[in-house]
Amino acid sequence: PPPAKELRGSEPLHLPRARPPSAMYGFPAQGFAPQVQQPHYPAGFVPQQHPYAAQPAFGGQPPLAGKPVVATPAALGGVASGAKDDWLKGTEKAIRKDFDPVTKTWRRSGVVLRLEKTPFASGSMRHAIRMEDLSLGEEAGKGFVAKMSINRIENKKIYYDDVEMQMEAKMWAERFNDKFGKKVVDFIVAYVAELVERQNQPLIGVEKAVKGNYVKYNNNWDWSDDRRNTPQAFSHFTWEASGHKLLVCDLQGVGDLWTDPQIHSADGKGYGKGNMGMKGVHAFLQNHRCNSICTALNLPIVGKTPKPDSSGTKLQVAKFKPEATLAQCKAQYMLAGLQQAALPKKKKKANKEGESSSQPDRVQVLVVGATALRESGHQGPPDAMVVMMCGEQATETRVVYGSSEPAWNERIQMVLPIDGSVDSITAVVFDTIQVNEDDEPTPLGVARIPFSALQDQEGYDDR
């Protein structure tokens, strides 16, 4: 085998794998044990590890630099026994196309797929076919569903519209979850695949199969099942949080893991034929019944008479710093080892004679990327994000999915306390993949950058 890749930069931080009861979020704590409501996922469901497929170089902790990793036949369970390996039998090459809802761009990657010859189910427009994505590995690649059009001359743009809506809805689900500091709802990762070895290179829509009781919670017009609060509050939330630009509806799935949504936009543009524009928005809002979750989020009352706060699911908005996400709070816990999310306020330093304290200083950071990130207990590269902290402030980058070499290229500006109590900025890299229901963002490493190591911008000495 090839020699192990040398680790770049400073010595890596190897975080402990075990989570003893005395540890808080995987780090030493002082008796704090928060009670977190877990998302309502179907039993036995394992979410897709990462949207942008890439093979891991090593499993678990990174190997020591300069020492090769040798795989023995025993360790491979007989794979290297010398017998003919027909693992690729019945496979075909394809171009995988993933949509990034933040940058509104598509990304391509080459994959190897295995589709069954006959569908296991068919609807009025699509066949459902069991599929494996071998590019994700032998186990992680199992359990996918390919949706292929029955009409061979169907407009291919429909596939792209469907994936765009689902991934944008997933982004809004993350923002909804941020309000509560935990994962409450989610959408299955979906992508388009072009079968390049078949005649006319047909497209398929791909997502992870979900087992369980499949339920529809609302449609794209004026019907909703008000027995559950969470789906209806989520749709209401998207309208308010987007500044009245869009509304995510037509929610369906197993528990709070949803798929195949519809988005209405205020201008009626994009999001497929199901986008009814303001007519669809008004139809939903007029028939919506606000519930206890709408109240917790301070959403304005719309539509029908609200449900009693004692009825249905209740969620409590996170009590930590406003707009702080679970990863941000976790990073603050790591830095301070405290029982509160907010960092302690340091004593003010006296200003130097003649020094003005009316204008705060600012630090601007360009978060470029990371290299050679290790896995955090699942198969495949991490879904990586960075939390930047400066004093009591915390902000985060977008998530780069399925990459050990993520590139963010995001510019972050943070205000420094006037009293000079902050002398550094801290960055924490997290893997956001949730393999099990109770998983939290997993820290992969920490970097502290003292201001003394930075150069002042020209014309701003000592600032």
MARNUVO-68608 format. One record per residue (C-alpha): residue number from 0; chain; x, y, z. Coordinates in pm, 1 decimal. Example, Ala and Ser with C-alpha at 12.3 -4.5 7.8 and 13.67 -1.06 7.14 Angstrom:
BEGIN
(0 "A" (1230.0 -450.0 780.0))
(1 "A" (1367.0 -106.0 714.0))
//
This chain:
BEGIN
(0 "A" (0.0 0.0 0.0))
(1 "A" (107.3 361.9 -45.7))
(2 "A" (270.0 540.4 248.4))
(3 "A" (43.2 727.6 482.9))
(4 "A" (-21.6 1093.1 405.3))
(5 "A" (178.4 1320.5 633.3))
(6 "A" (-24.3 1551.3 852.5))
(7 "A" (10.7 1916.5 758.8))
(8 "A" (62.1 2211.7 987.3))
(9 "A" (87.8 2186.9 1361.9))
(10 "A" (38.7 1874.0 1566.4))
(11 "A" (-322.2 1754.5 1536.9))
(12 "A" (-555.6 1751.6 1832.6))
(13 "A" (-661.8 1390.9 1899.7))
(14 "A" (-985.0 1412.6 2091.0))
(15 "A" (-1098.1 1121.3 2308.8))
(16 "A" (-1342.5 880.6 2146.2))
(17 "A" (-1518.6 772.1 2463.9))
(18 "A" (-1789.4 983.6 2626.4))
(19 "A" (-1787.3 913.8 2998.9))
(20 "A" (-2088.6 1028.5 3200.7))
(21 "A" (-1877.3 1298.6 3363.2))
(22 "A" (-1793.6 1450.3 3025.6))
(23 "A" (-2003.7 1727.6 2880.6))
(24 "A" (-2042.2 1715.1 2501.6))
(25 "A" (-1736.0 1489.3 2496.4))
(26 "A" (-1516.8 1725.4 2702.3))
(27 "A" (-1441.8 1751.7 3076.5))
(28 "A" (-1719.6 1936.0 3255.0))
(29 "A" (-1839.4 2029.4 3599.9))
(30 "A" (-2154.2 1826.3 3645.9))
(31 "A" (-2363.3 1977.7 3364.8))
(32 "A" (-2594.5 1728.1 3191.9))
(33 "A" (-2841.8 1902.3 2959.6))
(34 "A" (-3162.9 1724.2 2871.4))
(35 "A" (-3207.6 1728.9 2493.9))
(36 "A" (-3522.2 1620.4 2313.0))
(37 "A" (-3423.1 1388.3 2029.9))
(38 "A" (-3561.6 1415.7 1676.6))
(39 "A" (-3844.4 1183.3 1582.7))
(40 "A" (-3659.7 957.3 1337.6))
(41 "A" (-3775.7 610.4 1225.5))
(42 "A" (-3625.1 318.0 1409.9))
(43 "A" (-3313.9 180.4 1244.1))
(44 "A" (-3271.5 467.0 996.3))
(45 "A" (-2915.0 574.5 925.3))
(46 "A" (-2896.7 916.2 749.2))
(47 "A" (-2684.0 948.8 438.7))
(48 "A" (-2329.2 1010.4 548.8))
(49 "A" (-2243.3 1290.9 305.3))
(50 "A" (-2391.1 1443.2 -8.5))
(51 "A" (-2064.0 1490.8 -194.5))
(52 "A" (-1919.4 1147.5 -236.3))
(53 "A" (-1553.0 1087.9 -166.8))
(54 "A" (-1365.8 786.8 -39.6))
(55 "A" (-1194.9 809.5 299.4))
(56 "A" (-821.2 757.1 299.3))
(57 "A" (-810.2 599.6 642.5))
(58 "A" (-1064.4 500.0 903.8))
(59 "A" (-1066.2 632.2 1260.4))
(60 "A" (-763.3 825.4 1386.0))
(61 "A" (-507.1 942.8 1127.8))
(62 "A" (-199.0 721.8 1104.2))
(63 "A" (137.3 839.5 1225.7))
(64 "A" (324.8 1037.2 964.7))
(65 "A" (573.5 832.4 765.3))
(66 "A" (442.1 492.9 877.9))
(67 "A" (257.9 287.2 614.4))
(68 "A" (-71.4 119.3 697.4))
(69 "A" (-64.7 -248.7 603.0))
(70 "A" (-394.7 -432.3 552.5))
(71 "A" (-374.3 -804.7 615.2))
(72 "A" (-609.2 -1061.3 457.6))
(73 "A" (-746.5 -1141.5 804.2))
(74 "A" (-830.3 -778.4 865.5))
(75 "A" (-1010.7 -760.3 532.2))
(76 "A" (-1230.6 -1056.6 611.8))
(77 "A" (-1118.8 -1267.3 316.9))
(78 "A" (-1143.9 -992.0 52.9))
(79 "A" (-771.4 -1028.4 -16.8))
(80 "A" (-782.9 -1407.9 -22.7))
(81 "A" (-688.9 -1422.6 -390.0))
(82 "A" (-1030.9 -1532.3 -518.2))
(83 "A" (-1194.2 -1338.9 -802.8))
(84 "A" (-1373.3 -1031.9 -665.4))
(85 "A" (-1696.9 -960.3 -852.1))
(86 "A" (-1805.1 -665.0 -636.7))
(87 "A" (-1834.0 -443.4 -947.2))
(88 "A" (-2058.0 -687.0 -1133.3))
(89 "A" (-2369.4 -518.3 -1265.4))
(90 "A" (-2243.2 -164.9 -1197.8))
(91 "A" (-2236.3 139.3 -1422.4))
(92 "A" (-2064.9 474.9 -1419.3))
(93 "A" (-2264.3 790.3 -1356.3))
(94 "A" (-2219.5 1161.5 -1297.9))
(95 "A" (-2348.8 1264.9 -957.6))
(96 "A" (-2482.1 1621.3 -934.9))
(97 "A" (-2532.7 1784.0 -593.5))
(98 "A" (-2694.8 2121.5 -530.3))
(99 "A" (-2550.8 2365.8 -276.1))
(100 "A" (-2841.9 2578.0 -148.3))
(101 "A" (-2609.5 2840.3 0.5))
(102 "A" (-2412.3 2923.3 -314.2))
(103 "A" (-2695.5 2815.3 -550.7))
(104 "A" (-2448.1 2608.6 -751.8))
(105 "A" (-2423.5 2249.4 -871.9))
(106 "A" (-2124.1 2023.5 -812.7))
(107 "A" (-2032.4 1716.3 -1015.1))
(108 "A" (-1852.9 1398.4 -915.2))
(109 "A" (-1802.1 1056.5 -1071.6))
(110 "A" (-1974.9 761.7 -902.4))
(111 "A" (-2031.2 391.6 -956.7))
(112 "A" (-2390.5 272.2 -915.5))
(113 "A" (-2571.4 -60.9 -917.1))
(114 "A" (-2943.7 -46.0 -1000.7))
(115 "A" (-3177.2 -342.3 -982.9))
(116 "A" (-3322.2 -440.1 -1319.4))
(117 "A" (-3687.3 -408.3 -1218.3))
(118 "A" (-3860.1 -142.9 -1004.2))
(119 "A" (-3999.9 -242.2 -665.2))
(120 "A" (-4278.3 16.8 -695.8))
(121 "A" (-4425.9 252.6 -955.6))
(122 "A" (-4638.0 565.5 -936.3))
(123 "A" (-4816.0 766.6 -1199.5))
(124 "A" (-4493.6 936.7 -1312.1))
(125 "A" (-4189.8 754.0 -1168.1))
(126 "A" (-4049.7 406.1 -1113.7))
(127 "A" (-3880.1 339.7 -777.7))
(128 "A" (-3568.9 121.7 -810.9))
(129 "A" (-3340.1 -12.1 -538.0))
(130 "A" (-2986.5 114.9 -584.0))
(131 "A" (-2637.3 99.8 -437.3))
(132 "A" (-2382.2 382.5 -455.5))
(133 "A" (-2052.6 193.5 -442.1))
(134 "A" (-1859.1 520.5 -430.7))
(135 "A" (-1962.4 555.1 -65.5))
(136 "A" (-1823.0 216.8 36.7))
(137 "A" (-1956.4 -134.7 76.4))
(138 "A" (-2194.2 -63.4 366.2))
(139 "A" (-2263.8 310.2 343.1))
(140 "A" (-2358.1 273.2 -23.2))
(141 "A" (-2651.8 43.2 41.2))
(142 "A" (-3016.5 134.9 85.5))
(143 "A" (-3073.0 400.2 -181.4))
(144 "A" (-3376.3 455.1 -402.2))
(145 "A" (-3351.3 575.0 -762.0))
(146 "A" (-3656.2 749.9 -908.0))
(147 "A" (-3674.3 717.9 -1286.4))
(148 "A" (-3937.2 873.6 -1509.1))
(149 "A" (-4187.2 643.2 -1678.0))
(150 "A" (-4209.9 893.9 -1964.2))
(151 "A" (-3876.2 878.0 -2144.4))
(152 "A" (-3922.3 1222.9 -2300.0))
(153 "A" (-3996.8 1397.4 -1968.8))
(154 "A" (-3832.6 1737.2 -1929.1))
(155 "A" (-3501.7 1673.7 -1747.8))
(156 "A" (-3528.2 2005.7 -1566.2))
(157 "A" (-3788.1 1846.8 -1335.7))
(158 "A" (-3516.8 1632.4 -1174.3))
(159 "A" (-3303.5 1937.3 -1099.5))
(160 "A" (-3598.8 2136.7 -966.2))
(161 "A" (-3689.3 1855.1 -725.8))
(162 "A" (-3336.9 1829.2 -584.7))
(163 "A" (-3299.5 2206.9 -556.8))
(164 "A" (-3620.2 2225.7 -354.0))
(165 "A" (-3524.5 1939.0 -125.6))
(166 "A" (-3176.8 2071.5 -50.0))
(167 "A" (-3304.1 2426.9 2.2))
(168 "A" (-3572.2 2288.3 235.6))
(169 "A" (-3294.0 2105.9 422.1))
(170 "A" (-3114.2 2438.5 468.3))
(171 "A" (-3429.5 2590.1 619.7))
(172 "A" (-3462.2 2286.4 845.1))
(173 "A" (-3114.6 2358.6 981.1))
(174 "A" (-3215.2 2719.1 1053.6))
(175 "A" (-3531.0 2596.0 1225.7))
(176 "A" (-3320.4 2358.5 1437.1))
(177 "A" (-3084.5 2642.5 1529.5))
(178 "A" (-3370.6 2813.1 1712.7))
(179 "A" (-3392.2 2520.2 1953.9))
(180 "A" (-3024.1 2430.2 1979.1))
(181 "A" (-3086.4 2071.4 1867.2))
(182 "A" (-3194.9 1873.7 1565.0))
(183 "A" (-3574.1 1869.8 1548.1))
(184 "A" (-3649.8 1813.9 1178.8))
(185 "A" (-3453.1 1718.0 869.8))
(186 "A" (-3483.2 1642.0 499.4))
(187 "A" (-3318.1 1347.3 328.3))
(188 "A" (-3020.2 1439.0 111.4))
(189 "A" (-3110.5 1406.6 -257.3))
(190 "A" (-2904.9 1430.9 -574.5))
(191 "A" (-2936.3 1386.7 -951.5))
(192 "A" (-2740.1 1115.7 -1130.8))
(193 "A" (-2682.3 1097.3 -1505.1))
(194 "A" (-2645.4 738.9 -1630.6))
(195 "A" (-2379.5 807.8 -1891.8))
(196 "A" (-2343.3 449.1 -2014.9))
(197 "A" (-2709.5 416.8 -2118.1))
(198 "A" (-2871.5 533.4 -2437.9))
(199 "A" (-2970.0 903.4 -2423.5))
(200 "A" (-2800.4 925.7 -2079.8))
(201 "A" (-3121.1 929.6 -1869.6))
(202 "A" (-3139.1 1104.2 -1532.7))
(203 "A" (-3249.3 962.0 -1199.1))
(204 "A" (-3327.2 1125.4 -868.4))
(205 "A" (-3151.9 954.7 -576.3))
(206 "A" (-3206.6 958.5 -201.8))
(207 "A" (-3169.4 725.6 95.8))
(208 "A" (-3457.2 483.9 153.4))
(209 "A" (-3663.6 539.2 465.9))
(210 "A" (-3845.1 262.0 649.0))
(211 "A" (-4140.9 332.9 871.7))
(212 "A" (-4488.6 481.4 868.2))
(213 "A" (-4490.9 731.2 580.7))
(214 "A" (-4723.8 1024.3 657.8))
(215 "A" (-4823.3 1339.3 466.4))
(216 "A" (-4853.1 1644.5 696.3))
(217 "A" (-4961.7 1919.3 457.1))
(218 "A" (-4992.0 1980.7 83.4))
(219 "A" (-4904.5 2270.3 -145.0))
(220 "A" (-5241.9 2440.5 -111.1))
(221 "A" (-5484.5 2458.8 183.1))
(222 "A" (-5480.2 2120.8 358.8))
(223 "A" (-5281.0 2028.6 669.2))
(224 "A" (-5294.4 1756.3 933.2))
(225 "A" (-5307.7 1961.5 1253.8))
(226 "A" (-5260.1 1662.5 1481.5))
(227 "A" (-4885.4 1734.2 1478.6))
(228 "A" (-4747.9 2078.2 1558.6))
(229 "A" (-4393.0 2054.6 1426.6))
(230 "A" (-4455.5 2028.1 1049.2))
(231 "A" (-4713.4 2307.6 1046.3))
(232 "A" (-4494.8 2537.4 1257.5))
(233 "A" (-4196.8 2466.8 1030.1))
(234 "A" (-4389.5 2577.2 720.0))
(235 "A" (-4505.5 2892.9 900.1))
(236 "A" (-4147.2 2957.0 1018.0))
(237 "A" (-4002.5 2943.7 664.3))
(238 "A" (-4236.4 3221.0 550.2))
(239 "A" (-4141.2 3453.1 834.8))
(240 "A" (-3769.3 3364.9 850.6))
(241 "A" (-3726.9 3418.2 474.8))
(242 "A" (-3865.8 3770.8 500.8))
(243 "A" (-4184.6 3668.7 320.1))
(244 "A" (-3990.3 3543.9 17.9))
(245 "A" (-4078.8 3172.2 26.0))
(246 "A" (-4276.6 2905.4 209.5))
(247 "A" (-4180.5 2537.5 233.8))
(248 "A" (-4481.1 2303.5 237.7))
(249 "A" (-4608.3 1968.6 104.7))
(250 "A" (-4424.3 1803.5 394.7))
(251 "A" (-4420.6 1424.4 409.0))
(252 "A" (-4201.6 1147.7 541.6))
(253 "A" (-4140.0 924.8 840.5))
(254 "A" (-4158.8 1106.9 1171.9))
(255 "A" (-3966.3 1432.1 1137.6))
(256 "A" (-3748.3 1308.8 851.8))
(257 "A" (-3909.2 1451.4 538.4))
(258 "A" (-3877.8 1431.5 162.5))
(259 "A" (-4024.7 1563.3 -163.3))
(260 "A" (-4131.9 1914.3 -42.2))
(261 "A" (-4273.5 2201.3 -244.4))
(262 "A" (-4164.7 2565.2 -221.3))
(263 "A" (-4388.1 2861.9 -303.6))
(264 "A" (-4198.3 3182.7 -382.7))
(265 "A" (-4337.3 3534.1 -352.1))
(266 "A" (-4242.1 3612.0 -712.6))
(267 "A" (-4369.5 3275.9 -841.7))
(268 "A" (-4033.8 3197.8 -1004.6))
(269 "A" (-3846.2 2867.6 -990.8))
(270 "A" (-3922.0 2558.8 -778.5))
(271 "A" (-4104.9 2363.6 -1048.6))
(272 "A" (-4464.5 2347.6 -1162.7))
(273 "A" (-4593.9 2311.8 -806.1))
(274 "A" (-4487.1 2668.0 -718.8))
(275 "A" (-4819.3 2850.3 -688.2))
(276 "A" (-4659.2 3181.2 -591.3))
(277 "A" (-4851.7 3410.6 -358.1))
(278 "A" (-5175.0 3222.7 -428.1))
(279 "A" (-5020.7 2911.9 -272.1))
(280 "A" (-4877.0 3112.4 18.7))
(281 "A" (-5213.1 3274.7 96.3))
(282 "A" (-5397.0 2942.0 67.8))
(283 "A" (-5163.5 2786.0 323.8))
(284 "A" (-5159.8 3077.6 568.6))
(285 "A" (-5537.7 3125.1 561.0))
(286 "A" (-5589.5 2762.9 665.9))
(287 "A" (-5297.4 2742.1 908.8))
(288 "A" (-5361.6 2706.0 1282.3))
(289 "A" (-5078.2 2844.7 1491.5))
(290 "A" (-4967.1 2615.2 1774.5))
(291 "A" (-4736.4 2615.7 2075.7))
(292 "A" (-4423.9 2599.6 1856.6))
(293 "A" (-4536.1 2903.3 1656.7))
(294 "A" (-4583.3 3079.0 1991.3))
(295 "A" (-4237.4 2974.3 2115.3))
(296 "A" (-4085.7 3118.8 1795.8))
(297 "A" (-4286.4 3443.6 1831.7))
(298 "A" (-4441.5 3395.0 1487.4))
(299 "A" (-4735.4 3625.1 1411.8))
(300 "A" (-5078.4 3462.8 1439.3))
(301 "A" (-5225.5 3387.9 1097.2))
(302 "A" (-5518.2 3191.7 959.3))
(303 "A" (-5758.5 3003.9 1182.8))
(304 "A" (-5800.0 3020.8 1560.4))
(305 "A" (-5473.8 2901.7 1722.6))
(306 "A" (-5453.9 2566.2 1894.0))
(307 "A" (-5427.9 2570.4 2275.9))
(308 "A" (-5067.3 2578.3 2395.0))
(309 "A" (-5139.1 2258.5 2587.7))
(310 "A" (-5215.1 2071.1 2264.2))
(311 "A" (-4951.9 1872.6 2075.8))
(312 "A" (-4573.7 1889.1 2070.1))
(313 "A" (-4401.7 2169.0 2261.0))
(314 "A" (-4051.0 2295.5 2192.7))
(315 "A" (-3857.3 2543.6 2400.6))
(316 "A" (-3644.8 2798.8 2223.3))
(317 "A" (-3283.2 2768.9 2332.7))
(318 "A" (-3193.1 2982.6 2635.0))
(319 "A" (-2835.9 3041.8 2529.3))
(320 "A" (-2715.9 3338.9 2325.8))
(321 "A" (-2965.7 3446.0 2055.8))
(322 "A" (-2904.5 3284.8 1718.2))
(323 "A" (-2634.1 3059.6 1868.2))
(324 "A" (-2638.3 2710.2 1721.7))
(325 "A" (-2559.9 2386.6 1901.2))
(326 "A" (-2213.7 2382.2 1746.3))
(327 "A" (-2146.0 2738.9 1860.9))
(328 "A" (-2249.2 2658.7 2216.2))
(329 "A" (-2045.1 2340.6 2209.2))
(330 "A" (-1742.1 2537.9 2099.2))
(331 "A" (-1794.4 2779.4 2386.2))
(332 "A" (-1820.2 2487.7 2629.7))
(333 "A" (-1491.9 2354.3 2493.1))
(334 "A" (-1318.3 2686.3 2535.2))
(335 "A" (-1444.7 2764.8 2882.5))
(336 "A" (-1545.3 2429.2 3034.4))
(337 "A" (-1840.0 2604.3 3197.5))
(338 "A" (-2198.4 2517.6 3281.3))
(339 "A" (-2332.6 2814.8 3086.1))
(340 "A" (-2319.2 2879.7 2715.7))
(341 "A" (-2207.2 3241.5 2753.1))
(342 "A" (-1840.4 3298.5 2814.7))
(343 "A" (-1739.7 3486.6 3131.6))
(344 "A" (-1691.5 3857.6 3113.7))
(345 "A" (-1338.7 3958.0 3198.5))
(346 "A" (-1244.9 4256.2 3408.1))
(347 "A" (-1208.8 4575.0 3214.3))
(348 "A" (-860.9 4703.8 3154.6))
(349 "A" (-791.7 5071.7 3206.1))
(350 "A" (-747.7 5265.8 2884.9))
(351 "A" (-409.1 5408.1 2810.6))
(352 "A" (-374.1 5780.7 2849.5))
(353 "A" (-518.5 5959.1 2548.9))
(354 "A" (-658.8 5637.9 2400.7))
(355 "A" (-1013.4 5664.9 2269.8))
(356 "A" (-1267.8 5404.4 2377.6))
(357 "A" (-1563.3 5525.5 2173.7))
(358 "A" (-1504.4 5308.3 1868.2))
(359 "A" (-1465.5 4929.6 1896.4))
(360 "A" (-1191.3 4754.1 1704.9))
(361 "A" (-1270.3 4479.9 1458.1))
(362 "A" (-1094.9 4170.2 1337.1))
(363 "A" (-1165.5 4022.8 994.5))
(364 "A" (-1088.7 3658.3 923.0))
(365 "A" (-1088.6 3477.5 590.2))
(366 "A" (-1169.4 3113.2 661.3))
(367 "A" (-1001.0 2944.1 365.1))
(368 "A" (-1014.0 2571.4 432.7))
(369 "A" (-880.0 2269.9 616.3))
(370 "A" (-662.8 1976.7 515.2))
(371 "A" (-641.4 1609.0 606.4))
(372 "A" (-945.6 1605.2 835.1))
(373 "A" (-998.8 1271.2 1004.8))
(374 "A" (-1324.6 1080.2 1023.3))
(375 "A" (-1532.1 1097.4 1340.6))
(376 "A" (-1667.2 746.1 1380.1))
(377 "A" (-1869.1 696.2 1060.1))
(378 "A" (-1777.7 577.1 713.3))
(379 "A" (-1677.0 859.0 486.5))
(380 "A" (-1526.9 1208.1 508.3))
(381 "A" (-1682.3 1466.0 742.5))
(382 "A" (-1949.2 1727.3 675.4))
(383 "A" (-1727.3 2006.1 802.2))
(384 "A" (-1800.8 2352.5 936.9))
(385 "A" (-1598.9 2604.1 1139.8))
(386 "A" (-1715.2 2797.6 1445.2))
(387 "A" (-1518.8 3119.3 1500.7))
(388 "A" (-1517.3 3265.8 1853.4))
(389 "A" (-1400.3 3603.3 1974.4))
(390 "A" (-1484.6 3684.5 2333.6))
(391 "A" (-1857.5 3624.9 2376.7))
(392 "A" (-1924.6 3625.6 2003.9))
(393 "A" (-1958.7 3309.4 1798.1))
(394 "A" (-2035.8 3267.4 1430.5))
(395 "A" (-2004.6 2978.9 1191.7))
(396 "A" (-1934.6 2898.6 828.5))
(397 "A" (-2157.3 2698.8 599.5))
(398 "A" (-2124.4 2319.5 595.8))
(399 "A" (-1903.5 2162.7 327.8))
(400 "A" (-2035.7 1812.6 278.4))
(401 "A" (-1829.6 1496.3 247.5))
(402 "A" (-1478.8 1636.3 218.6))
(403 "A" (-1153.3 1579.8 405.7))
(404 "A" (-1017.3 1890.3 230.8))
(405 "A" (-1307.6 2138.9 273.2))
(406 "A" (-1281.2 2489.4 125.8))
(407 "A" (-1505.2 2759.3 274.7))
(408 "A" (-1350.3 3086.6 152.4))
(409 "A" (-1580.6 3283.5 380.5))
(410 "A" (-1498.0 3624.0 526.7))
(411 "A" (-1602.7 3680.1 890.7))
(412 "A" (-1582.3 4009.9 1079.7))
(413 "A" (-1607.2 4025.0 1458.7))
(414 "A" (-1614.4 4322.7 1695.0))
(415 "A" (-1354.3 4338.6 1972.1))
(416 "A" (-1446.7 4456.6 2322.2))
(417 "A" (-1342.0 4816.1 2383.7))
(418 "A" (-1184.9 4719.3 2717.3))
(419 "A" (-917.9 4508.8 2544.1))
(420 "A" (-1021.5 4195.0 2733.2))
(421 "A" (-991.9 3970.6 2425.0))
(422 "A" (-646.0 3888.4 2296.3))
(423 "A" (-715.5 3600.7 2055.6))
(424 "A" (-963.2 3439.5 1821.5))
(425 "A" (-1044.5 3067.5 1831.9))
(426 "A" (-1157.5 2836.0 1551.2))
(427 "A" (-1317.1 2495.6 1609.1))
(428 "A" (-1375.6 2252.5 1320.7))
(429 "A" (-1682.2 2029.5 1356.8))
(430 "A" (-1818.7 1726.2 1176.5))
(431 "A" (-2196.2 1778.1 1160.7))
(432 "A" (-2292.1 1428.3 1042.3))
(433 "A" (-2555.6 1259.8 1257.5))
(434 "A" (-2523.1 880.1 1239.6))
(435 "A" (-2734.2 802.6 1544.7))
(436 "A" (-3035.0 988.0 1680.5))
(437 "A" (-2851.7 1130.6 1981.9))
(438 "A" (-2536.5 1239.0 1797.2))
(439 "A" (-2412.7 1595.2 1832.2))
(440 "A" (-2160.8 1786.6 1619.2))
(441 "A" (-1822.7 1619.2 1665.5))
(442 "A" (-1519.2 1845.7 1712.8))
(443 "A" (-1224.9 1756.2 1489.0))
(444 "A" (-975.3 2014.6 1607.3))
(445 "A" (-914.1 2357.0 1761.2))
(446 "A" (-688.3 2646.3 1663.9))
(447 "A" (-622.9 2954.7 1878.7))
(448 "A" (-479.6 3259.0 1703.0))
(449 "A" (-333.2 3525.9 1935.0))
(450 "A" (-361.8 3880.5 1805.9))
(451 "A" (4.6 3932.6 1889.7))
(452 "A" (86.1 3703.0 1597.5))
(453 "A" (-109.0 3916.1 1348.5))
(454 "A" (7.3 4216.3 1152.4))
(455 "A" (-182.0 4543.9 1172.1))
(456 "A" (-343.8 4679.2 860.5))
(457 "A" (-146.9 4969.1 719.5))
(458 "A" (-248.6 5293.1 888.5))
(459 "A" (-400.7 5118.6 1192.0))
(460 "A" (-106.7 5060.2 1424.4))
(461 "A" (-182.0 4883.6 1753.7))
(462 "A" (-537.0 4807.0 1639.6))
//
